[in-house]
Amino acid sequence: MARSKLRLWLRRIAIALAVAVVLILFVVFPIAASFLITNGHFRFPERGPKTPEAVGLQVLPAEFASSDGVPLKGWWIPGDPAKPVIIYSHGLNRSRLEMLERGAESSRRGYGTLLFDLRNHGESGRAYTTLGINESRDICAASEFVKTKAPGRPQVLWGVSMGASSALIAAKQCPGFAAAISDSSFLSFRETVAHHLGLYFRLPAFPIANLIVATTAFRMGLDPDAGDVEQTVKDINTPILFIAGSIDRRMPPALAQRLLDAAKNPQKKLIVVPNAKHGEAFSTNREMYLKAVYEFLEQVP
């Protein structure tokens, strides 16, 4: 009798544990991961110069709003009226400071320069983070700001990681950009969630990543396929330079190659910077990086 009761007790514990695991994996974890994606306010410590003065820039304040009302702040340097204007967009959990040295180099070459903080980053307004979907609205708003400050001048997009994804999506939403520099872009919203789930948690994409994406889409009222960068580059006709780091585990060179293959415009190129991790191609080999960028821009009409 005692042994029978023990087996029954153990069976109940096993069932309870199994139910708890299922609830955690398929309910709690997807909801928590969705909130982590959209509601996080973590910021990486910025490396390098912290002020425009530190890189020899004299900037003007830039303030404008995204189409959904999110206030955005940045710095504006007009540059040579005969040169294009470059709009910079930083990565997730960063700010405009990530692009400051790149902006300074462009400014020295005469390019107009707009450095600004995407929504929910830096000094810009609080909003949900959507890995490029709504952030692309910020890029379009930046483009409109440039049109008021430098009407008629060609505009170039230059983004890193989430900023690169946002920029490429924006090139479809508000077309007309002369070129884009895509450094370590995501492949898509769905692929990014699935890839990072396996990379950091060793969990299968199906069905957990699908649940995270579905939960986020439901909570935000988003179409996750609006964040499909690979499809976007098939739809636009913009010259694009893709940049990848050879040891980037988050966005490996194979993803950049897929984007290159998908790009429609014949003026496209991929460079892979040796020994560079995610988003660190510029800091790893600045000379190679900048040479590739400006040679590419000089070839764009």
VEXTI-797180 format. One record per residue (C-alpha): residue number from 1; residue in one letter; y negated, z negated, x negated. Coordinates in nm, 4 decimals. Example, Ala and Ser with C-alpha at 12.3 -4.5 7.8 and 13.67 -1.06 7.14 Angstrom:
rec seq 1	type A	v 0.4500	w -0.7800	u -1.2300
rec seq 2	type S	v 0.1060	w -0.7140	u -1.3670
This chain:
rec seq 1	type M	v 0.0000	w 0.0000	u 0.0000
rec seq 2	type A	v -0.2451	w -0.0971	u -0.2766
rec seq 3	type R	v -0.1673	w 0.2219	u -0.4661
rec seq 4	type S	v -0.2239	w 0.4291	u -0.1503
rec seq 5	type K	v -0.5632	w 0.2651	u -0.0948
rec seq 6	type L	v -0.6562	w 0.3315	u -0.4575
rec seq 7	type R	v -0.5707	w 0.7012	u -0.4235
rec seq 8	type L	v -0.7757	w 0.7231	u -0.1025
rec seq 9	type W	v -1.0692	w 0.5493	u -0.2734
rec seq 10	type L	v -1.0494	w 0.7828	u -0.5734
rec seq 11	type R	v -1.0278	w 1.0839	u -0.3458
rec seq 12	type R	v -1.3420	w 0.9753	u -0.1607
rec seq 13	type I	v -1.5250	w 0.9253	u -0.4900
rec seq 14	type A	v -1.4188	w 1.2702	u -0.6079
rec seq 15	type I	v -1.5392	w 1.4298	u -0.2829
rec seq 16	type A	v -1.8695	w 1.2410	u -0.3029
rec seq 17	type L	v -1.9194	w 1.3519	u -0.6630
rec seq 18	type A	v -1.8377	w 1.7120	u -0.5752
rec seq 19	type V	v -2.0867	w 1.7070	u -0.2879
rec seq 20	type A	v -2.3509	w 1.5517	u -0.5159
rec seq 21	type V	v -2.2958	w 1.8202	u -0.7818
rec seq 22	type V	v -2.3207	w 2.0959	u -0.5218
rec seq 23	type L	v -2.6399	w 1.9475	u -0.3770
rec seq 24	type I	v -2.7970	w 1.9075	u -0.7199
rec seq 25	type L	v -2.7024	w 2.2567	u -0.8416
rec seq 26	type F	v -2.7681	w 2.4525	u -0.5260
rec seq 27	type V	v -3.0430	w 2.2540	u -0.3506
rec seq 28	type V	v -3.2274	w 2.0046	u -0.5705
rec seq 29	type F	v -3.2305	w 2.2093	u -0.8917
rec seq 30	type P	v -3.3566	w 2.5365	u -0.7348
rec seq 31	type I	v -3.6348	w 2.3535	u -0.5501
rec seq 32	type A	v -3.7335	w 2.1563	u -0.8603
rec seq 33	type A	v -3.7269	w 2.4698	u -1.0764
rec seq 34	type S	v -3.9421	w 2.6545	u -0.8232
rec seq 35	type F	v -4.2027	w 2.3784	u -0.8298
rec seq 36	type L	v -4.1878	w 2.3721	u -1.2095
rec seq 37	type I	v -4.2679	w 2.7450	u -1.2203
rec seq 38	type T	v -4.5551	w 2.7367	u -0.9733
rec seq 39	type N	v -4.7055	w 2.3876	u -1.0003
rec seq 40	type G	v -4.6815	w 2.3053	u -1.3698
rec seq 41	type H	v -4.9983	w 2.2117	u -1.5591
rec seq 42	type F	v -4.8443	w 2.1718	u -1.9043
rec seq 43	type R	v -5.0498	w 2.3204	u -2.1861
rec seq 44	type F	v -4.9284	w 2.4056	u -2.5345
rec seq 45	type P	v -5.1632	w 2.2863	u -2.8092
rec seq 46	type E	v -5.3703	w 2.5879	u -2.9074
rec seq 47	type R	v -5.3303	w 2.6982	u -3.2672
rec seq 48	type G	v -5.6059	w 2.8525	u -3.4733
rec seq 49	type P	v -5.9833	w 2.8556	u -3.4074
rec seq 50	type K	v -6.1080	w 2.6596	u -3.1077
rec seq 51	type T	v -6.4566	w 2.8053	u -3.0626
rec seq 52	type P	v -6.6144	w 3.1527	u -3.0769
rec seq 53	type E	v -6.8441	w 3.0318	u -3.3542
rec seq 54	type A	v -6.5414	w 2.9568	u -3.5713
rec seq 55	type V	v -6.4586	w 3.3296	u -3.5787
rec seq 56	type G	v -6.8162	w 3.4516	u -3.6012
rec seq 57	type L	v -6.8579	w 3.5477	u -3.2362
rec seq 58	type Q	v -7.1695	w 3.5127	u -3.0260
rec seq 59	type V	v -7.0534	w 3.5160	u -2.6670
rec seq 60	type L	v -7.2060	w 3.5239	u -2.3223
rec seq 61	type P	v -7.0524	w 3.3196	u -2.0385
rec seq 62	type A	v -6.8427	w 3.5158	u -1.7930
rec seq 63	type E	v -6.7775	w 3.3851	u -1.4425
rec seq 64	type F	v -6.6175	w 3.5787	u -1.1592
rec seq 65	type A	v -6.3585	w 3.5257	u -0.8862
rec seq 66	type S	v -6.0201	w 3.6747	u -0.8133
rec seq 67	type S	v -5.9656	w 3.8575	u -0.4857
rec seq 68	type D	v -5.8133	w 3.5451	u -0.3299
rec seq 69	type G	v -6.1119	w 3.3326	u -0.4284
rec seq 70	type V	v -5.9834	w 3.1622	u -0.7450
rec seq 71	type P	v -6.2810	w 3.1078	u -0.9808
rec seq 72	type L	v -6.2279	w 3.2467	u -1.3313
rec seq 73	type K	v -6.4189	w 3.1674	u -1.6491
rec seq 74	type G	v -6.4392	w 3.3339	u -1.9867
rec seq 75	type W	v -6.6512	w 3.4876	u -2.2624
rec seq 76	type W	v -6.8133	w 3.8302	u -2.2699
rec seq 77	type I	v -6.9211	w 4.0273	u -2.5789
rec seq 78	type P	v -7.0776	w 4.3664	u -2.4869
rec seq 79	type G	v -7.0055	w 4.5435	u -2.8168
rec seq 80	type D	v -7.0981	w 4.9048	u -2.8916
rec seq 81	type P	v -7.1785	w 5.0956	u -2.5703
rec seq 82	type A	v -6.9941	w 5.3964	u -2.7163
rec seq 83	type K	v -6.6676	w 5.2021	u -2.7521
rec seq 84	type P	v -6.4147	w 5.0915	u -2.4873
rec seq 85	type V	v -6.3979	w 4.7372	u -2.3531
rec seq 86	type I	v -6.0816	w 4.5345	u -2.4138
rec seq 87	type I	v -5.9749	w 4.2816	u -2.1500
rec seq 88	type Y	v -5.7494	w 4.0116	u -2.2960
rec seq 89	type S	v -5.4935	w 3.8082	u -2.1025
rec seq 90	type H	v -5.3130	w 3.5102	u -2.2539
rec seq 91	type G	v -4.9631	w 3.3755	u -2.2043
rec seq 92	type L	v -4.8183	w 3.1028	u -1.9833
rec seq 93	type N	v -4.9429	w 2.7508	u -2.0620
rec seq 94	type R	v -5.2099	w 2.8897	u -2.2934
rec seq 95	type S	v -5.5775	w 2.9794	u -2.2545
rec seq 96	type R	v -5.8261	w 3.2405	u -2.3744
rec seq 97	type L	v -5.8147	w 3.0683	u -2.7152
rec seq 98	type E	v -5.4753	w 3.2298	u -2.7770
rec seq 99	type M	v -5.6519	w 3.5671	u -2.7885
rec seq 100	type L	v -5.9681	w 3.4541	u -2.9675
rec seq 101	type E	v -5.8858	w 3.5908	u -3.3137
rec seq 102	type R	v -5.7716	w 3.9218	u -3.1673
rec seq 103	type G	v -6.0917	w 3.9387	u -2.9665
rec seq 104	type A	v -6.2998	w 3.8655	u -3.2756
rec seq 105	type E	v -6.1317	w 4.1484	u -3.4664
rec seq 106	type S	v -6.1967	w 4.3917	u -3.1817
rec seq 107	type S	v -6.5574	w 4.2800	u -3.1582
rec seq 108	type R	v -6.6083	w 4.3424	u -3.5301
rec seq 109	type R	v -6.4829	w 4.6971	u -3.4726
rec seq 110	type G	v -6.7401	w 4.7508	u -3.1990
rec seq 111	type Y	v -6.5180	w 4.7127	u -2.8914
rec seq 112	type G	v -6.6532	w 4.5304	u -2.5894
rec seq 113	type T	v -6.4542	w 4.2102	u -2.5422
rec seq 114	type L	v -6.3683	w 3.9987	u -2.2394
rec seq 115	type L	v -6.1689	w 3.6824	u -2.3024
rec seq 116	type F	v -6.0958	w 3.4703	u -1.9957
rec seq 117	type D	v -5.8587	w 3.2093	u -1.8581
rec seq 118	type L	v -5.6054	w 3.3177	u -1.5981
rec seq 119	type R	v -5.5764	w 3.1111	u -1.2816
rec seq 120	type N	v -5.4385	w 2.7601	u -1.3283
rec seq 121	type H	v -5.5160	w 2.7785	u -1.7017
rec seq 122	type G	v -5.8029	w 2.6686	u -1.9231
rec seq 123	type E	v -6.1318	w 2.6337	u -1.7374
rec seq 124	type S	v -6.0387	w 2.8612	u -1.4478
rec seq 125	type G	v -5.9603	w 2.7325	u -1.0999
rec seq 126	type R	v -5.6429	w 2.5580	u -0.9927
rec seq 127	type A	v -5.3868	w 2.7778	u -0.8229
rec seq 128	type Y	v -5.0138	w 2.8377	u -0.8177
rec seq 129	type T	v -4.8618	w 3.0094	u -1.1200
rec seq 130	type T	v -4.6597	w 3.3167	u -1.0218
rec seq 131	type L	v -4.5563	w 3.4709	u -1.3576
rec seq 132	type G	v -4.7826	w 3.7704	u -1.3235
rec seq 133	type I	v -4.7730	w 3.8498	u -0.9523
rec seq 134	type N	v -5.0986	w 3.6822	u -0.8454
rec seq 135	type E	v -5.2302	w 3.6702	u -1.2013
rec seq 136	type S	v -5.2590	w 4.0484	u -1.1840
rec seq 137	type R	v -5.5374	w 3.9919	u -0.9301
rec seq 138	type D	v -5.7259	w 3.8062	u -1.2020
rec seq 139	type I	v -5.6967	w 4.1093	u -1.4315
rec seq 140	type C	v -5.8335	w 4.3345	u -1.1574
rec seq 141	type A	v -6.1211	w 4.0910	u -1.1019
rec seq 142	type A	v -6.1898	w 4.0987	u -1.4761
rec seq 143	type S	v -6.1981	w 4.4770	u -1.4594
rec seq 144	type E	v -6.4557	w 4.4643	u -1.1805
rec seq 145	type F	v -6.6640	w 4.2218	u -1.3872
rec seq 146	type V	v -6.6585	w 4.4657	u -1.6792
rec seq 147	type K	v -6.7662	w 4.7499	u -1.4496
rec seq 148	type T	v -7.0780	w 4.5537	u -1.3580
rec seq 149	type K	v -7.1563	w 4.4720	u -1.7220
rec seq 150	type A	v -7.0549	w 4.7998	u -1.8854
rec seq 151	type P	v -7.0378	w 5.0688	u -1.6176
rec seq 152	type G	v -6.8601	w 5.3871	u -1.7142
rec seq 153	type R	v -6.6974	w 5.2528	u -2.0306
rec seq 154	type P	v -6.3190	w 5.2914	u -2.0693
rec seq 155	type Q	v -6.1200	w 4.9709	u -2.0287
rec seq 156	type V	v -5.8139	w 4.8648	u -2.2286
rec seq 157	type L	v -5.5741	w 4.5839	u -2.1353
rec seq 158	type W	v -5.4250	w 4.3602	u -2.4054
rec seq 159	type G	v -5.1899	w 4.0821	u -2.3011
rec seq 160	type V	v -4.9251	w 3.8491	u -2.4404
rec seq 161	type S	v -4.6130	w 3.7296	u -2.2533
rec seq 162	type M	v -4.7164	w 3.6467	u -1.8953
rec seq 163	type G	v -5.0558	w 3.7970	u -1.9745
rec seq 164	type A	v -4.8895	w 4.1248	u -2.0717
rec seq 165	type S	v -4.6838	w 4.1284	u -1.7518
rec seq 166	type S	v -4.9949	w 4.0513	u -1.5457
rec seq 167	type A	v -5.1861	w 4.3304	u -1.7176
rec seq 168	type L	v -4.9172	w 4.5929	u -1.6571
rec seq 169	type I	v -4.8849	w 4.4955	u -1.2913
rec seq 170	type A	v -5.2649	w 4.5148	u -1.2619
rec seq 171	type A	v -5.2581	w 4.8665	u -1.4077
rec seq 172	type K	v -5.0757	w 4.9673	u -1.0908
rec seq 173	type Q	v -5.2830	w 4.7579	u -0.8493
rec seq 174	type C	v -5.6230	w 4.8696	u -0.9797
rec seq 175	type P	v -5.5541	w 5.1865	u -1.1820
rec seq 176	type G	v -5.7849	w 5.3606	u -1.4226
rec seq 177	type F	v -5.7281	w 5.1797	u -1.7517
rec seq 178	type A	v -5.7414	w 5.3890	u -2.0661
rec seq 179	type A	v -5.4505	w 5.2083	u -2.2346
rec seq 180	type A	v -5.2536	w 4.8842	u -2.2464
rec seq 181	type I	v -5.1206	w 4.6678	u -2.5285
rec seq 182	type S	v -4.8138	w 4.4823	u -2.4026
rec seq 183	type D	v -4.7046	w 4.2037	u -2.6385
rec seq 184	type S	v -4.3784	w 4.0307	u -2.5356
rec seq 185	type S	v -4.3943	w 4.1204	u -2.1672
rec seq 186	type F	v -4.1386	w 3.9982	u -1.9153
rec seq 187	type L	v -3.9077	w 4.2596	u -1.7656
rec seq 188	type S	v -3.9418	w 4.1273	u -1.4113
rec seq 189	type F	v -3.9891	w 3.8043	u -1.2187
rec seq 190	type R	v -3.6211	w 3.7988	u -1.1223
rec seq 191	type E	v -3.4892	w 3.8794	u -1.4701
rec seq 192	type T	v -3.7164	w 3.6206	u -1.6323
rec seq 193	type V	v -3.5892	w 3.3399	u -1.4096
rec seq 194	type A	v -3.2263	w 3.4421	u -1.4663
rec seq 195	type H	v -3.2652	w 3.4843	u -1.8424
rec seq 196	type H	v -3.4388	w 3.1504	u -1.8966
rec seq 197	type L	v -3.1861	w 2.9743	u -1.6747
rec seq 198	type G	v -2.9114	w 3.0845	u -1.9087
rec seq 199	type L	v -3.1159	w 3.0363	u -2.2255
rec seq 200	type Y	v -3.2253	w 2.6781	u -2.1606
rec seq 201	type F	v -2.9688	w 2.5394	u -1.9150
rec seq 202	type R	v -2.6604	w 2.7557	u -1.9825
rec seq 203	type L	v -2.6328	w 2.8183	u -1.6094
rec seq 204	type P	v -2.5204	w 3.1445	u -1.4485
rec seq 205	type A	v -2.7797	w 3.3694	u -1.2910
rec seq 206	type F	v -2.5756	w 3.3990	u -0.9706
rec seq 207	type P	v -2.6325	w 3.2245	u -0.7434
rec seq 208	type I	v -2.8700	w 2.9675	u -0.8949
rec seq 209	type A	v -3.1394	w 3.2069	u -1.0203
rec seq 210	type N	v -3.1256	w 3.3877	u -0.6869
rec seq 211	type L	v -3.1864	w 3.0563	u -0.5088
rec seq 212	type I	v -3.4814	w 2.9728	u -0.7353
rec seq 213	type V	v -3.6375	w 3.3137	u -0.6719
rec seq 214	type A	v -3.5746	w 3.2915	u -0.2965
rec seq 215	type T	v -3.7167	w 2.9387	u -0.2801
rec seq 216	type T	v -4.0280	w 3.0427	u -0.4715
rec seq 217	type A	v -4.0769	w 3.3517	u -0.2575
rec seq 218	type F	v -4.0465	w 3.1430	u 0.0612
rec seq 219	type R	v -4.2808	w 2.8698	u -0.0601
rec seq 220	type M	v -4.5472	w 3.1069	u -0.1930
rec seq 221	type G	v -4.5127	w 3.3883	u 0.0591
rec seq 222	type L	v -4.4495	w 3.6206	u -0.2358
rec seq 223	type D	v -4.2548	w 3.9396	u -0.2768
rec seq 224	type P	v -4.0679	w 3.8713	u -0.6035
rec seq 225	type D	v -4.0248	w 4.2444	u -0.6572
rec seq 226	type A	v -4.4032	w 4.2697	u -0.6931
rec seq 227	type G	v -4.3333	w 4.1169	u -1.0334
rec seq 228	type D	v -4.1010	w 4.3980	u -1.1427
rec seq 229	type V	v -4.2755	w 4.5171	u -1.4601
rec seq 230	type E	v -4.0054	w 4.7709	u -1.5435
rec seq 231	type Q	v -4.0564	w 4.9485	u -1.2122
rec seq 232	type T	v -4.4320	w 4.9219	u -1.2553
rec seq 233	type V	v -4.4360	w 5.1118	u -1.5857
rec seq 234	type K	v -4.2315	w 5.3840	u -1.4161
rec seq 235	type D	v -4.5010	w 5.4150	u -1.1511
rec seq 236	type I	v -4.8146	w 5.4174	u -1.3661
rec seq 237	type N	v -4.9371	w 5.6829	u -1.6066
rec seq 238	type T	v -5.1041	w 5.4627	u -1.8687
rec seq 239	type P	v -5.0584	w 5.4894	u -2.2469
rec seq 240	type I	v -4.8819	w 5.1684	u -2.3533
rec seq 241	type L	v -4.8088	w 5.0112	u -2.6893
rec seq 242	type F	v -4.5211	w 4.7643	u -2.6599
rec seq 243	type I	v -4.4906	w 4.4866	u -2.9185
rec seq 244	type A	v -4.1874	w 4.2624	u -2.9698
rec seq 245	type G	v -4.0732	w 4.0003	u -3.2168
rec seq 246	type S	v -3.7399	w 4.0653	u -3.3864
rec seq 247	type I	v -3.6165	w 3.7080	u -3.3297
rec seq 248	type D	v -3.7702	w 3.6532	u -2.9865
rec seq 249	type R	v -3.4964	w 3.4892	u -2.7780
rec seq 250	type R	v -3.7068	w 3.4719	u -2.4636
rec seq 251	type M	v -3.8164	w 3.8363	u -2.4512
rec seq 252	type P	v -3.5955	w 4.0101	u -2.7084
rec seq 253	type P	v -3.6716	w 4.3589	u -2.8420
rec seq 254	type A	v -3.4087	w 4.5091	u -2.6113
rec seq 255	type L	v -3.6323	w 4.4265	u -2.3137
rec seq 256	type A	v -3.9300	w 4.5947	u -2.4778
rec seq 257	type Q	v -3.7102	w 4.8972	u -2.5424
rec seq 258	type R	v -3.6220	w 4.9109	u -2.1727
rec seq 259	type L	v -3.9912	w 4.9044	u -2.0842
rec seq 260	type L	v -4.0599	w 5.1775	u -2.3400
rec seq 261	type D	v -3.7834	w 5.3920	u -2.1918
rec seq 262	type A	v -3.9213	w 5.3348	u -1.8423
rec seq 263	type A	v -4.2823	w 5.4201	u -1.9316
rec seq 264	type K	v -4.3919	w 5.7560	u -1.7932
rec seq 265	type N	v -4.6895	w 5.8415	u -2.0110
rec seq 266	type P	v -4.5861	w 6.0279	u -2.3295
rec seq 267	type Q	v -4.8379	w 5.8243	u -2.5291
rec seq 268	type K	v -4.6137	w 5.5244	u -2.5646
rec seq 269	type K	v -4.4833	w 5.3355	u -2.8632
rec seq 270	type L	v -4.2829	w 5.0243	u -2.9570
rec seq 271	type I	v -4.3241	w 4.8167	u -3.2696
rec seq 272	type V	v -4.0919	w 4.5291	u -3.3558
rec seq 273	type V	v -4.2430	w 4.2723	u -3.5906
rec seq 274	type P	v -3.9780	w 4.1272	u -3.8263
rec seq 275	type N	v -3.9122	w 3.7522	u -3.8124
rec seq 276	type A	v -4.1463	w 3.6996	u -3.5160
rec seq 277	type K	v -4.0564	w 3.4621	u -3.2319
rec seq 278	type H	v -4.1821	w 3.4877	u -2.8756
rec seq 279	type G	v -4.5524	w 3.5649	u -2.8645
rec seq 280	type E	v -4.5871	w 3.5137	u -3.2411
rec seq 281	type A	v -4.5958	w 3.8735	u -3.3655
rec seq 282	type F	v -4.9691	w 3.8483	u -3.4378
rec seq 283	type S	v -4.9454	w 3.5238	u -3.6363
rec seq 284	type T	v -4.6286	w 3.6397	u -3.8184
rec seq 285	type N	v -4.7640	w 3.9692	u -3.9534
rec seq 286	type R	v -5.1291	w 4.0140	u -3.8634
rec seq 287	type E	v -5.1779	w 4.3213	u -4.0814
rec seq 288	type M	v -4.8858	w 4.5137	u -3.9313
rec seq 289	type Y	v -4.9814	w 4.4050	u -3.5811
rec seq 290	type L	v -5.3481	w 4.5044	u -3.5947
rec seq 291	type K	v -5.2790	w 4.8296	u -3.7795
rec seq 292	type A	v -5.0397	w 4.9351	u -3.5033
rec seq 293	type V	v -5.2838	w 4.8390	u -3.2263
rec seq 294	type Y	v -5.5909	w 5.0181	u -3.3587
rec seq 295	type E	v -5.4017	w 5.3269	u -3.4711
rec seq 296	type F	v -5.2627	w 5.3478	u -3.1182
rec seq 297	type L	v -5.6065	w 5.3021	u -2.9578
rec seq 298	type E	v -5.7603	w 5.5674	u -3.1819
rec seq 299	type Q	v -5.5071	w 5.8185	u -3.0481
rec seq 300	type V	v -5.5929	w 5.7439	u -2.6848
rec seq 301	type P	v -5.8499	w 5.9897	u -2.5397
